[in-house]
């Protein structure tokens, strides 16, 4: 167990992959930003060791420091998320509960009626213009 835990802690490629995923970025997008192929990104993410210069470039594109990549831990991220959303304070619990139950209310039928009224007005305007245009040509 210690060996896999140590490998996990030191595997820079996996850390880059996790940070990229957390940022919602695909390998292809990262590759374009770095000016390399998607396959090269895939190989980088499989590498345990990455050169500092390459790591610095990747960190800049991901919006983090190279040190943040080196020290990244899934466990730390999980703890931050867990502490943020499971705070025992009643004020925060109420806030979180109310935001989770947020249901915007608007009347879709009213919106559709408004849309059709504007469309009808636009069509009437077009008809008036065409009628006036035909009248002026006939004279």
N, CA and C atoms as a LAMMPS dump frame, in Angstrom:
ITEM: TIMESTEP
0
ITEM: NUMBER OF ATOMS
417
ITEM: BOX BOUNDS ff ff ff
-5.0000000000000000e+02 5.0000000000000000e+02
-5.0000000000000000e+02 5.0000000000000000e+02
-5.0000000000000000e+02 5.0000000000000000e+02
ITEM: ATOMS id mol type element x y z
1 1 1 N 0.815 -1.193 0
2 1 2 C 0 0 0
3 1 3 C 0.856 1.253 0
4 2 1 N 1.943 1.228 0.756
5 2 2 C 2.787 2.419 0.828
6 2 3 C 3.379 2.761 -0.527
7 3 1 N 3.756 1.748 -1.303
8 3 2 C 4.373 1.989 -2.598
9 3 3 C 3.402 2.677 -3.55
10 4 1 N 2.174 2.174 -3.645
11 4 2 C 1.216 2.799 -4.562
12 4 3 C 0.847 4.195 -4.089
13 5 1 N 0.784 4.394 -2.772
14 5 2 C 0.481 5.722 -2.237
15 5 3 C 1.616 6.685 -2.567
16 6 1 N 2.86 6.21 -2.445
17 6 2 C 4.023 7.048 -2.746
18 6 3 C 4.06 7.366 -4.239
19 7 1 N 3.765 6.381 -5.073
20 7 2 C 3.744 6.589 -6.518
21 7 3 C 2.667 7.596 -6.883
22 8 1 N 1.516 7.459 -6.272
23 8 2 C 0.415 8.373 -6.531
24 8 3 C 0.791 9.796 -6.161
25 9 1 N 1.527 9.952 -5.068
26 9 2 C 1.914 11.263 -4.6
27 9 3 C 2.923 11.911 -5.544
28 10 1 N 3.76 11.116 -6.171
29 10 2 C 4.837 11.664 -6.985
30 10 3 C 4.521 11.683 -8.481
31 11 1 N 3.464 11.083 -8.936
32 11 2 C 3.157 10.953 -10.359
33 11 3 C 2.616 12.276 -10.901
34 12 1 N 3.487 13.076 -11.506
35 12 2 C 3.107 14.404 -11.982
36 12 3 C 2.094 14.35 -13.119
37 13 1 N 2.209 13.355 -13.975
38 13 2 C 1.272 13.232 -15.091
39 13 3 C -0.163 13.078 -14.625
40 14 1 N -0.364 12.239 -13.613
41 14 2 C -1.718 12.049 -13.072
42 14 3 C -2.231 13.337 -12.441
43 15 1 N -1.337 14.049 -11.781
44 15 2 C -1.731 15.311 -11.146
45 15 3 C -2.157 16.33 -12.202
46 16 1 N -1.408 16.394 -13.293
47 16 2 C -1.764 17.303 -14.39
48 16 3 C -3.129 16.915 -14.949
49 17 1 N -3.336 15.624 -15.129
50 17 2 C -4.607 15.132 -15.655
51 17 3 C -5.77 15.534 -14.751
52 18 1 N -5.619 15.353 -13.449
53 18 2 C -6.692 15.69 -12.502
54 18 3 C -6.978 17.187 -12.501
55 19 1 N -5.919 18.005 -12.496
56 19 2 C -6.114 19.46 -12.489
57 19 3 C -6.787 19.896 -13.787
58 20 1 N -6.354 19.319 -14.9
59 20 2 C -6.964 19.634 -16.198
60 20 3 C -8.446 19.285 -16.179
61 21 1 N -8.784 18.117 -15.647
62 21 2 C -10.184 17.69 -15.57
63 21 3 C -10.994 18.607 -14.658
64 22 1 N -10.402 19.003 -13.536
65 22 2 C -11.098 19.914 -12.617
66 22 3 C -11.351 21.265 -13.268
67 23 1 N -10.477 21.658 -14.166
68 23 2 C -10.636 22.923 -14.889
69 23 3 C -11.618 22.794 -16.052
70 24 1 N -12.064 21.56 -16.323
71 24 2 C -13.006 21.343 -17.416
72 24 3 C -12.347 21.45 -18.779
73 25 1 N -11.067 21.159 -18.83
74 25 2 C -10.308 21.286 -20.074
75 25 3 C -10.018 19.899 -20.639
76 26 1 N -10.156 19.751 -21.932
77 26 2 C -9.848 18.481 -22.583
78 26 3 C -8.377 18.454 -22.973
79 27 1 N -7.864 17.252 -23.203
80 27 2 C -6.469 17.102 -23.626
81 27 3 C -6.204 17.903 -24.89
82 28 1 N -7.142 17.882 -25.794
83 28 2 C -6.985 18.575 -27.069
84 28 3 C -6.814 20.081 -26.864
85 29 1 N -7.603 20.658 -25.959
86 29 2 C -7.513 22.096 -25.687
87 29 3 C -6.163 22.441 -25.068
88 30 1 N -5.709 21.604 -24.148
89 30 2 C -4.398 21.82 -23.526
90 30 3 C -3.299 21.707 -24.576
91 31 1 N -3.441 20.742 -25.476
92 31 2 C -2.454 20.548 -26.538
93 31 3 C -2.369 21.773 -27.442
94 32 1 N -3.517 22.325 -27.808
95 32 2 C -3.544 23.511 -28.672
96 32 3 C -2.839 24.673 -27.985
97 33 1 N -3.136 24.872 -26.698
98 33 2 C -2.516 25.971 -25.943
99 33 3 C -0.999 25.812 -25.851
100 34 1 N -0.544 24.567 -25.771
101 34 2 C 0.895 24.313 -25.648
102 34 3 C 1.581 24.166 -27.006
103 35 1 N 0.789 24.064 -28.059
104 35 2 C 1.357 23.919 -29.394
105 35 3 C 1.915 22.538 -29.661
106 36 1 N 1.305 21.525 -29.035
107 36 2 C 1.731 20.143 -29.259
108 36 3 C 0.495 19.305 -29.576
109 37 1 N 0.694 18.025 -29.864
110 37 2 C -0.438 17.167 -30.225
111 37 3 C -1.152 16.629 -28.985
112 38 1 N -2.364 16.17 -29.202
113 38 2 C -3.142 15.568 -28.114
114 38 3 C -2.459 14.297 -27.625
115 39 1 N -1.833 13.578 -28.541
116 39 2 C -1.125 12.353 -28.169
117 39 3 C 0.044 12.668 -27.237
118 40 1 N 0.706 13.807 -27.48
119 40 2 C 1.821 14.21 -26.614
120 40 3 C 1.314 14.516 -25.205
121 41 1 N 0.138 15.131 -25.119
122 41 2 C -0.46 15.407 -23.803
123 41 3 C -0.77 14.091 -23.106
124 42 1 N -1.318 13.138 -23.849
125 42 2 C -1.632 11.833 -23.28
126 42 3 C -0.375 11.177 -22.715
127 43 1 N 0.722 11.247 -23.46
128 43 2 C 1.987 10.672 -22.984
129 43 3 C 2.497 11.411 -21.75
130 44 1 N 2.367 12.747 -21.765
131 44 2 C 2.791 13.531 -20.598
132 44 3 C 2.015 13.112 -19.355
133 45 1 N 0.707 12.91 -19.521
134 45 2 C -0.131 12.547 -18.38
135 45 3 C 0.139 11.13 -17.892
136 46 1 N 0.82 10.342 -18.701
137 46 2 C 1.207 8.998 -18.275
138 46 3 C 2.603 8.984 -17.666
139 47 1 N 3.308 10.111 -17.78
140 47 2 C 4.675 10.196 -17.27
141 47 3 C 4.686 10.495 -15.783
142 48 1 N 5.558 9.794 -15.081
143 48 2 C 5.689 10.029 -13.645
144 48 3 C 6.525 11.27 -13.385
145 49 1 N 7.535 11.483 -14.221
146 49 2 C 8.434 12.626 -14.062
147 49 3 C 8.318 13.516 -15.292
148 50 1 N 8.262 14.823 -15.071
149 50 2 C 8.156 15.791 -16.165
150 50 3 C 9.171 16.893 -15.919
151 51 1 N 9.846 17.313 -16.993
152 51 2 C 10.856 18.371 -16.87
153 51 3 C 10.232 19.638 -16.308
154 52 1 N 11.02 20.378 -15.529
155 52 2 C 10.52 21.603 -14.899
156 52 3 C 10.044 22.63 -15.923
157 53 1 N 10.765 22.773 -17.041
158 53 2 C 10.364 23.764 -18.045
159 53 3 C 9.002 23.404 -18.651
160 54 1 N 8.798 22.134 -18.937
161 54 2 C 7.52 21.667 -19.477
162 54 3 C 6.416 21.82 -18.436
163 55 1 N 6.741 21.475 -17.202
164 55 2 C 5.772 21.592 -16.116
165 55 3 C 5.342 23.045 -15.929
166 56 1 N 6.285 23.961 -16.064
167 56 2 C 5.989 25.393 -15.918
168 56 3 C 5.023 25.859 -17.017
169 57 1 N 5.259 25.413 -18.253
170 57 2 C 4.376 25.782 -19.367
171 57 3 C 2.961 25.243 -19.142
172 58 1 N 2.883 23.996 -18.721
173 58 2 C 1.581 23.376 -18.467
174 58 3 C 0.864 24.11 -17.338
175 59 1 N 1.602 24.43 -16.29
176 59 2 C 1.022 25.141 -15.142
177 59 3 C 0.446 26.482 -15.572
178 60 1 N 1.169 27.204 -16.43
179 60 2 C 0.68 28.503 -16.908
180 60 3 C -0.633 28.362 -17.664
181 61 1 N -0.723 27.355 -18.515
182 61 2 C -1.947 27.142 -19.291
183 61 3 C -3.107 26.744 -18.374
184 62 1 N -2.813 25.94 -17.346
185 62 2 C -3.857 25.497 -16.42
186 62 3 C -4.215 26.561 -15.388
187 63 1 N -3.423 27.627 -15.332
188 63 2 C -3.719 28.711 -14.397
189 63 3 C -3.315 28.412 -12.967
190 64 1 N -2.309 27.574 -12.807
191 64 2 C -1.784 27.253 -11.48
192 64 3 C -0.266 27.376 -11.523
193 65 1 N 0.369 27.214 -10.379
194 65 2 C 1.834 27.228 -10.356
195 65 3 C 2.339 25.798 -10.498
196 66 1 N 3.592 25.675 -10.894
197 66 2 C 4.171 24.335 -10.996
198 66 3 C 4.238 23.693 -9.61
199 67 1 N 4.422 24.511 -8.592
200 67 2 C 4.451 24.009 -7.215
201 67 3 C 3.088 23.43 -6.832
202 68 1 N 2.023 24.082 -7.286
203 68 2 C 0.671 23.582 -6.999
204 68 3 C 0.462 22.211 -7.632
205 69 1 N 1.004 22.02 -8.829
206 69 2 C 0.892 20.709 -9.478
207 69 3 C 1.662 19.672 -8.674
208 70 1 N 2.87 20.021 -8.256
209 70 2 C 3.701 19.08 -7.496
210 70 3 C 3.047 18.699 -6.171
211 71 1 N 2.35 19.632 -5.561
212 71 2 C 1.762 19.384 -4.24
213 71 3 C 0.289 18.974 -4.305
214 72 1 N -0.26 18.862 -5.505
215 72 2 C -1.68 18.525 -5.655
216 72 3 C -1.997 17.189 -4.993
217 73 1 N -3.173 17.145 -4.359
218 73 2 C -3.628 15.917 -3.717
219 73 3 C -5.145 15.822 -3.855
220 74 1 N -5.625 14.69 -4.377
221 74 2 C -7.073 14.47 -4.479
222 74 3 C -7.715 14.535 -3.099
223 75 1 N -7.001 14.012 -2.125
224 75 2 C -7.518 13.987 -0.758
225 75 3 C -7.75 15.405 -0.233
226 76 1 N -6.811 16.305 -0.502
227 76 2 C -6.955 17.693 -0.047
228 76 3 C -8.148 18.357 -0.72
229 77 1 N -8.314 18.119 -2.013
230 77 2 C -9.45 18.687 -2.743
231 77 3 C -10.753 18.145 -2.174
232 78 1 N -10.794 16.853 -1.914
233 78 2 C -11.986 16.24 -1.338
234 78 3 C -12.302 16.857 0.021
235 79 1 N -11.283 17.061 0.843
236 79 2 C -11.495 17.66 2.165
237 79 3 C -12.031 19.08 2.056
238 80 1 N -11.507 19.854 1.122
239 80 2 C -11.977 21.233 0.941
240 80 3 C -13.445 21.233 0.533
241 81 1 N -13.781 20.399 -0.442
242 81 2 C -15.168 20.318 -0.903
243 81 3 C -16.072 19.827 0.221
244 82 1 N -15.62 18.812 0.925
245 82 2 C -16.405 18.253 2.015
246 82 3 C -16.65 19.288 3.106
247 83 1 N -15.621 20.026 3.472
248 83 2 C -15.759 21.044 4.513
249 83 3 C -16.612 22.211 4.043
250 84 1 N -16.553 22.527 2.781
251 84 2 C -17.324 23.642 2.248
252 84 3 C -18.813 23.326 2.234
253 85 1 N -19.175 22.126 1.817
254 85 2 C -20.581 21.793 1.653
255 85 3 C -21.205 21.085 2.846
256 86 1 N -20.4 20.697 3.824
257 86 2 C -20.95 20.01 4.987
258 86 3 C -20.646 20.767 6.265
259 87 1 N -20.627 22.076 6.177
260 87 2 C -20.404 22.917 7.338
261 87 3 C -21.596 22.759 8.268
262 88 1 N -21.33 22.626 9.57
263 88 2 C -22.419 22.389 10.517
264 88 3 C -23.098 23.666 10.977
265 89 1 N -22.612 24.808 10.567
266 89 2 C -23.233 26.071 10.942
267 89 3 C -24.651 26.124 10.393
268 90 1 N -25.599 26.52 11.239
269 90 2 C -26.998 26.536 10.8
270 90 3 C -27.227 27.566 9.702
271 91 1 N -26.519 28.708 9.757
272 91 2 C -26.682 29.725 8.716
273 91 3 C -26.246 29.189 7.362
274 92 1 N -25.074 28.549 7.332
275 92 2 C -24.575 28.009 6.07
276 92 3 C -25.437 26.854 5.589
277 93 1 N -25.92 26.045 6.519
278 93 2 C -26.775 24.918 6.13
279 93 3 C -28.05 25.425 5.478
280 94 1 N -28.618 26.467 6.051
281 94 2 C -29.835 27.046 5.483
282 94 3 C -29.561 27.614 4.107
283 95 1 N -28.435 28.314 3.976
284 95 2 C -28.064 28.907 2.697
285 95 3 C -27.875 27.835 1.64
286 96 1 N -27.173 26.772 1.992
287 96 2 C -26.932 25.69 1.039
288 96 3 C -28.249 25.011 0.679
289 97 1 N -29.085 24.744 1.672
290 97 2 C -30.364 24.085 1.408
291 97 3 C -31.24 24.939 0.504
292 98 1 N -31.269 26.241 0.763
293 98 2 C -32.112 27.098 -0.068
294 98 3 C -31.564 27.211 -1.481
295 99 1 N -30.246 27.199 -1.634
296 99 2 C -29.69 27.286 -2.985
297 99 3 C -29.885 25.979 -3.747
298 100 1 N -29.913 24.855 -3.041
299 100 2 C -30.147 23.578 -3.71
300 100 3 C -31.601 23.429 -4.144
301 101 1 N -32.51 24.093 -3.442
302 101 2 C -33.93 24.013 -3.78
303 101 3 C -34.38 25.168 -4.659
304 102 1 N -33.472 25.901 -5.232
305 102 2 C -33.802 27.059 -6.055
306 102 3 C -34.579 26.618 -7.282
307 103 1 N -35.745 27.176 -7.439
308 103 2 C -36.571 26.876 -8.602
309 103 3 C -37.084 28.189 -9.166
310 104 1 N -36.472 28.679 -10.228
311 104 2 C -36.917 29.96 -10.779
312 104 3 C -38.353 29.838 -11.286
313 105 1 N -39.126 30.88 -11.04
314 105 2 C -40.514 30.842 -11.488
315 105 3 C -40.744 31.926 -12.525
316 106 1 N -41.197 31.537 -13.673
317 106 2 C -41.632 32.459 -14.705
318 106 3 C -42.668 31.722 -15.53
319 107 1 N -43.572 32.47 -16.051
320 107 2 C -44.68 31.877 -16.775
321 107 3 C -44.298 31.725 -18.242
322 108 1 N -44.072 30.498 -18.655
323 108 2 C -43.649 30.258 -20.04
324 108 3 C -44.739 30.618 -21.035
325 109 1 N -45.987 30.435 -20.66
326 109 2 C -47.079 30.762 -21.584
327 109 3 C -47.1 32.258 -21.851
328 110 1 N -46.883 33.07 -20.809
329 110 2 C -46.822 34.522 -21.007
330 110 3 C -45.693 34.884 -21.963
331 111 1 N -44.56 34.222 -21.804
332 111 2 C -43.419 34.496 -22.678
333 111 3 C -43.744 34.127 -24.122
334 112 1 N -44.425 33.018 -24.322
335 112 2 C -44.8 32.589 -25.674
336 112 3 C -45.783 33.577 -26.287
337 113 1 N -46.758 34.02 -25.497
338 113 2 C -47.739 34.994 -25.99
339 113 3 C -47.035 36.284 -26.389
340 114 1 N -46.102 36.755 -25.553
341 114 2 C -45.344 37.972 -25.882
342 114 3 C -44.581 37.795 -27.192
343 115 1 N -43.969 36.638 -27.356
344 115 2 C -43.219 36.353 -28.571
345 115 3 C -44.133 36.398 -29.796
346 116 1 N -45.304 35.768 -29.72
347 116 2 C -46.235 35.778 -30.842
348 116 3 C -46.778 37.17 -31.12
349 117 1 N -47.014 37.959 -30.077
350 117 2 C -47.486 39.332 -30.282
351 117 3 C -46.446 40.157 -31.032
352 118 1 N -45.182 39.994 -30.663
353 118 2 C -44.12 40.718 -31.375
354 118 3 C -44.005 40.231 -32.809
355 119 1 N -44.133 38.932 -33.013
356 119 2 C -44.074 38.362 -34.358
357 119 3 C -45.234 38.876 -35.212
358 120 1 N -46.424 38.926 -34.636
359 120 2 C -47.602 39.425 -35.338
360 120 3 C -47.429 40.896 -35.711
361 121 1 N -46.924 41.7 -34.781
362 121 2 C -46.686 43.12 -35.054
363 121 3 C -45.67 43.28 -36.178
364 122 1 N -44.653 42.45 -36.174
365 122 2 C -43.631 42.501 -37.217
366 122 3 C -44.233 42.144 -38.579
367 123 1 N -45.075 41.126 -38.611
368 123 2 C -45.72 40.719 -39.863
369 123 3 C -46.659 41.814 -40.378
370 124 1 N -47.408 42.456 -39.477
371 124 2 C -48.293 43.552 -39.881
372 124 3 C -47.482 44.69 -40.476
373 125 1 N -46.353 44.98 -39.859
374 125 2 C -45.479 46.047 -40.351
375 125 3 C -44.969 45.716 -41.754
376 126 1 N -44.588 44.466 -41.971
377 126 2 C -44.128 44.042 -43.298
378 126 3 C -45.247 44.191 -44.329
379 127 1 N -46.447 43.742 -43.968
380 127 2 C -47.589 43.846 -44.884
381 127 3 C -47.883 45.296 -45.24
382 128 1 N -47.85 46.183 -44.243
383 128 2 C -48.083 47.607 -44.494
384 128 3 C -47.038 48.161 -45.454
385 129 1 N -45.781 47.791 -45.24
386 129 2 C -44.714 48.266 -46.117
387 129 3 C -44.913 47.762 -47.543
388 130 1 N -45.264 46.487 -47.673
389 130 2 C -45.492 45.924 -49.004
390 130 3 C -46.698 46.573 -49.678
391 131 1 N -47.755 46.802 -48.932
392 131 2 C -48.957 47.448 -49.474
393 131 3 C -48.632 48.861 -49.934
394 132 1 N -47.921 49.615 -49.117
395 132 2 C -47.525 50.981 -49.477
396 132 3 C -46.602 50.981 -50.682
397 133 1 N -45.723 50.011 -50.759
398 133 2 C -44.78 49.907 -51.864
399 133 3 C -45.528 49.613 -53.172
400 134 1 N -46.52 48.717 -53.126
401 134 2 C -47.317 48.392 -54.314
402 134 3 C -48.164 49.587 -54.738
403 135 1 N -48.715 50.314 -53.766
404 135 2 C -49.545 51.497 -54.065
405 135 3 C -48.722 52.564 -54.756
406 136 1 N -47.513 52.787 -54.291
407 136 2 C -46.678 53.834 -54.888
408 136 3 C -46.217 53.437 -56.289
409 137 1 N -46.034 52.156 -56.565
410 137 2 C -45.636 51.703 -57.898
411 137 3 C -46.808 51.806 -58.874
412 138 1 N -48.017 51.578 -58.389
413 138 2 C -49.209 51.643 -59.238
414 138 3 C -49.5 53.076 -59.665
415 139 1 N -49.133 54.058 -58.841
416 139 2 C -49.4 55.473 -59.167
417 139 3 C -48.378 55.946 -60.096
